[in-house]
Amino acid sequence: MKNPKTGELKTVRMGWNWLFFLLGSFLGIPLFLYRLYLMGGVMILVNIASSFFMGTSSADNPMGTIIGIGVQLAFLIYLGLKGNELIAKSLLDKGWIFAKPESPEAQVAMSQWKIEAPTARA
């Protein structure tokens, strides 16, 4: 991705986002670092909900813990699957463009993420 105003380049990978999957539950910090504020806020809410469910469980009834871990794991899997797409779409919303929109990699990314190649804005 390229910022047309500054010429700054950022690489956005395709596929699984290990950073979001493995470290996303730590208060959503990786999400906030990538300026995905909404997803970071959702991660904080998921952590609160997960803590609530875990707090309602007991030794006799561990269902709350299972639900809490399940909710958190489901959201982390979503972030792992969609993390790179979220990063790319966030950059595009901020005016970034594909550095080489005609390249096969960019074409595959645009097709997989269902986005059109934006052009440089004047």
N, C-alpha and C positions, 0 to 999 in steps of 0.2 A: 504494500500500500504506500501511497505517496501523498504527502501534503503539498498541494500545488502552490501554496503561498510561500512555504519555507524550503521546499525541496527535501524535507526530512523523509526518510524511508523507514518503514516498519514491516517486518515479516510476520504474516499471519499464516499459521500452518493449518492444514486440513486434518480431519480425523479427531481422534480422542485427545482431550485436554487433561493431561495427568495432573497439572498444577491445580486446577479447579477441583478435580475429583479427590485428590489426596489432601489438599490443604484448605479447601473451600469452607470447611466447617469451623475453622478458627476465626469466628466472628466475621466471616466473609471478607477477610483482609485481601486475598488475591483479587477478588472481584472489585473492591474499592480501588486497588492499585491500577487496575485496568479501566477505571472510571465507569464501571458498570454498577452505578449506584442503586438502581432499582433491584437488581439481582442480589447485591450485597445486603440490602434491606430485607429482601425475602429470605435470605440465608439466616439473618439474625432472627426473624420470626420463626423460621423452621427450627432453629436451635431452642428458642423459648418454648415452642410447642412440644418439641422432643423432651425437653427437661420437665415440662408439665406432665406428660404421659409417664415418664420414668418415675416421677415423684408419686404418682398414684398407684404404682405397683407395690406389691409386698412379696414376701417369700412364698406365701401360699398362692398368690395370683400374679405371675410375672408378665401378664398380657400387656400392661402399660409400657414396660421396658421393650417388649417386642415391637409394639406399635411405634414407640418413640424412635427406636433404632431404624425401623423400617421406613418411617417418614424421612428421616435424615438421609438414609442410604439412597432412597428413591430420588431425592433432590440432587444428591451428589452425582448419581449416575446421569441424570438429566444434564447437569453442568459439564460432566465429562464428554457427553455426546454433542452438546450444542455450544460449548464454551468458545471454540474458535469462531463459529458462526456469529455468536453474540459480539465478539470483539470486532470482527470485520464490519458488521452492520452498524456498530457504534461509531467506528471510524468513518464510515460512509456518511452517516448522519451528520458528522462534524465537518464534512467537506472534503474528506480524503478521497482519492481516486485510486484505481488499480494502476500500478506503475507500468505494467505491460499488459493492457487488457486483451491484446491479441494472442498472448502466449497460451499454450495448451493448459498450463496450470491454472491460469486465471479463468479460462473458459470452463474448466471442470469445476472450479470453486463457485463461479457464478451459477452454473447449472445446478450443482448440488445444494447451494444455499438459496436458490430461487431469487436471484437478484439480477438487475441489469447493470451494465457497466456505465457508471456515471462519467460524464465528460468534465473536463476542467472548467471551472466557473470563472467568469471574468470578474 
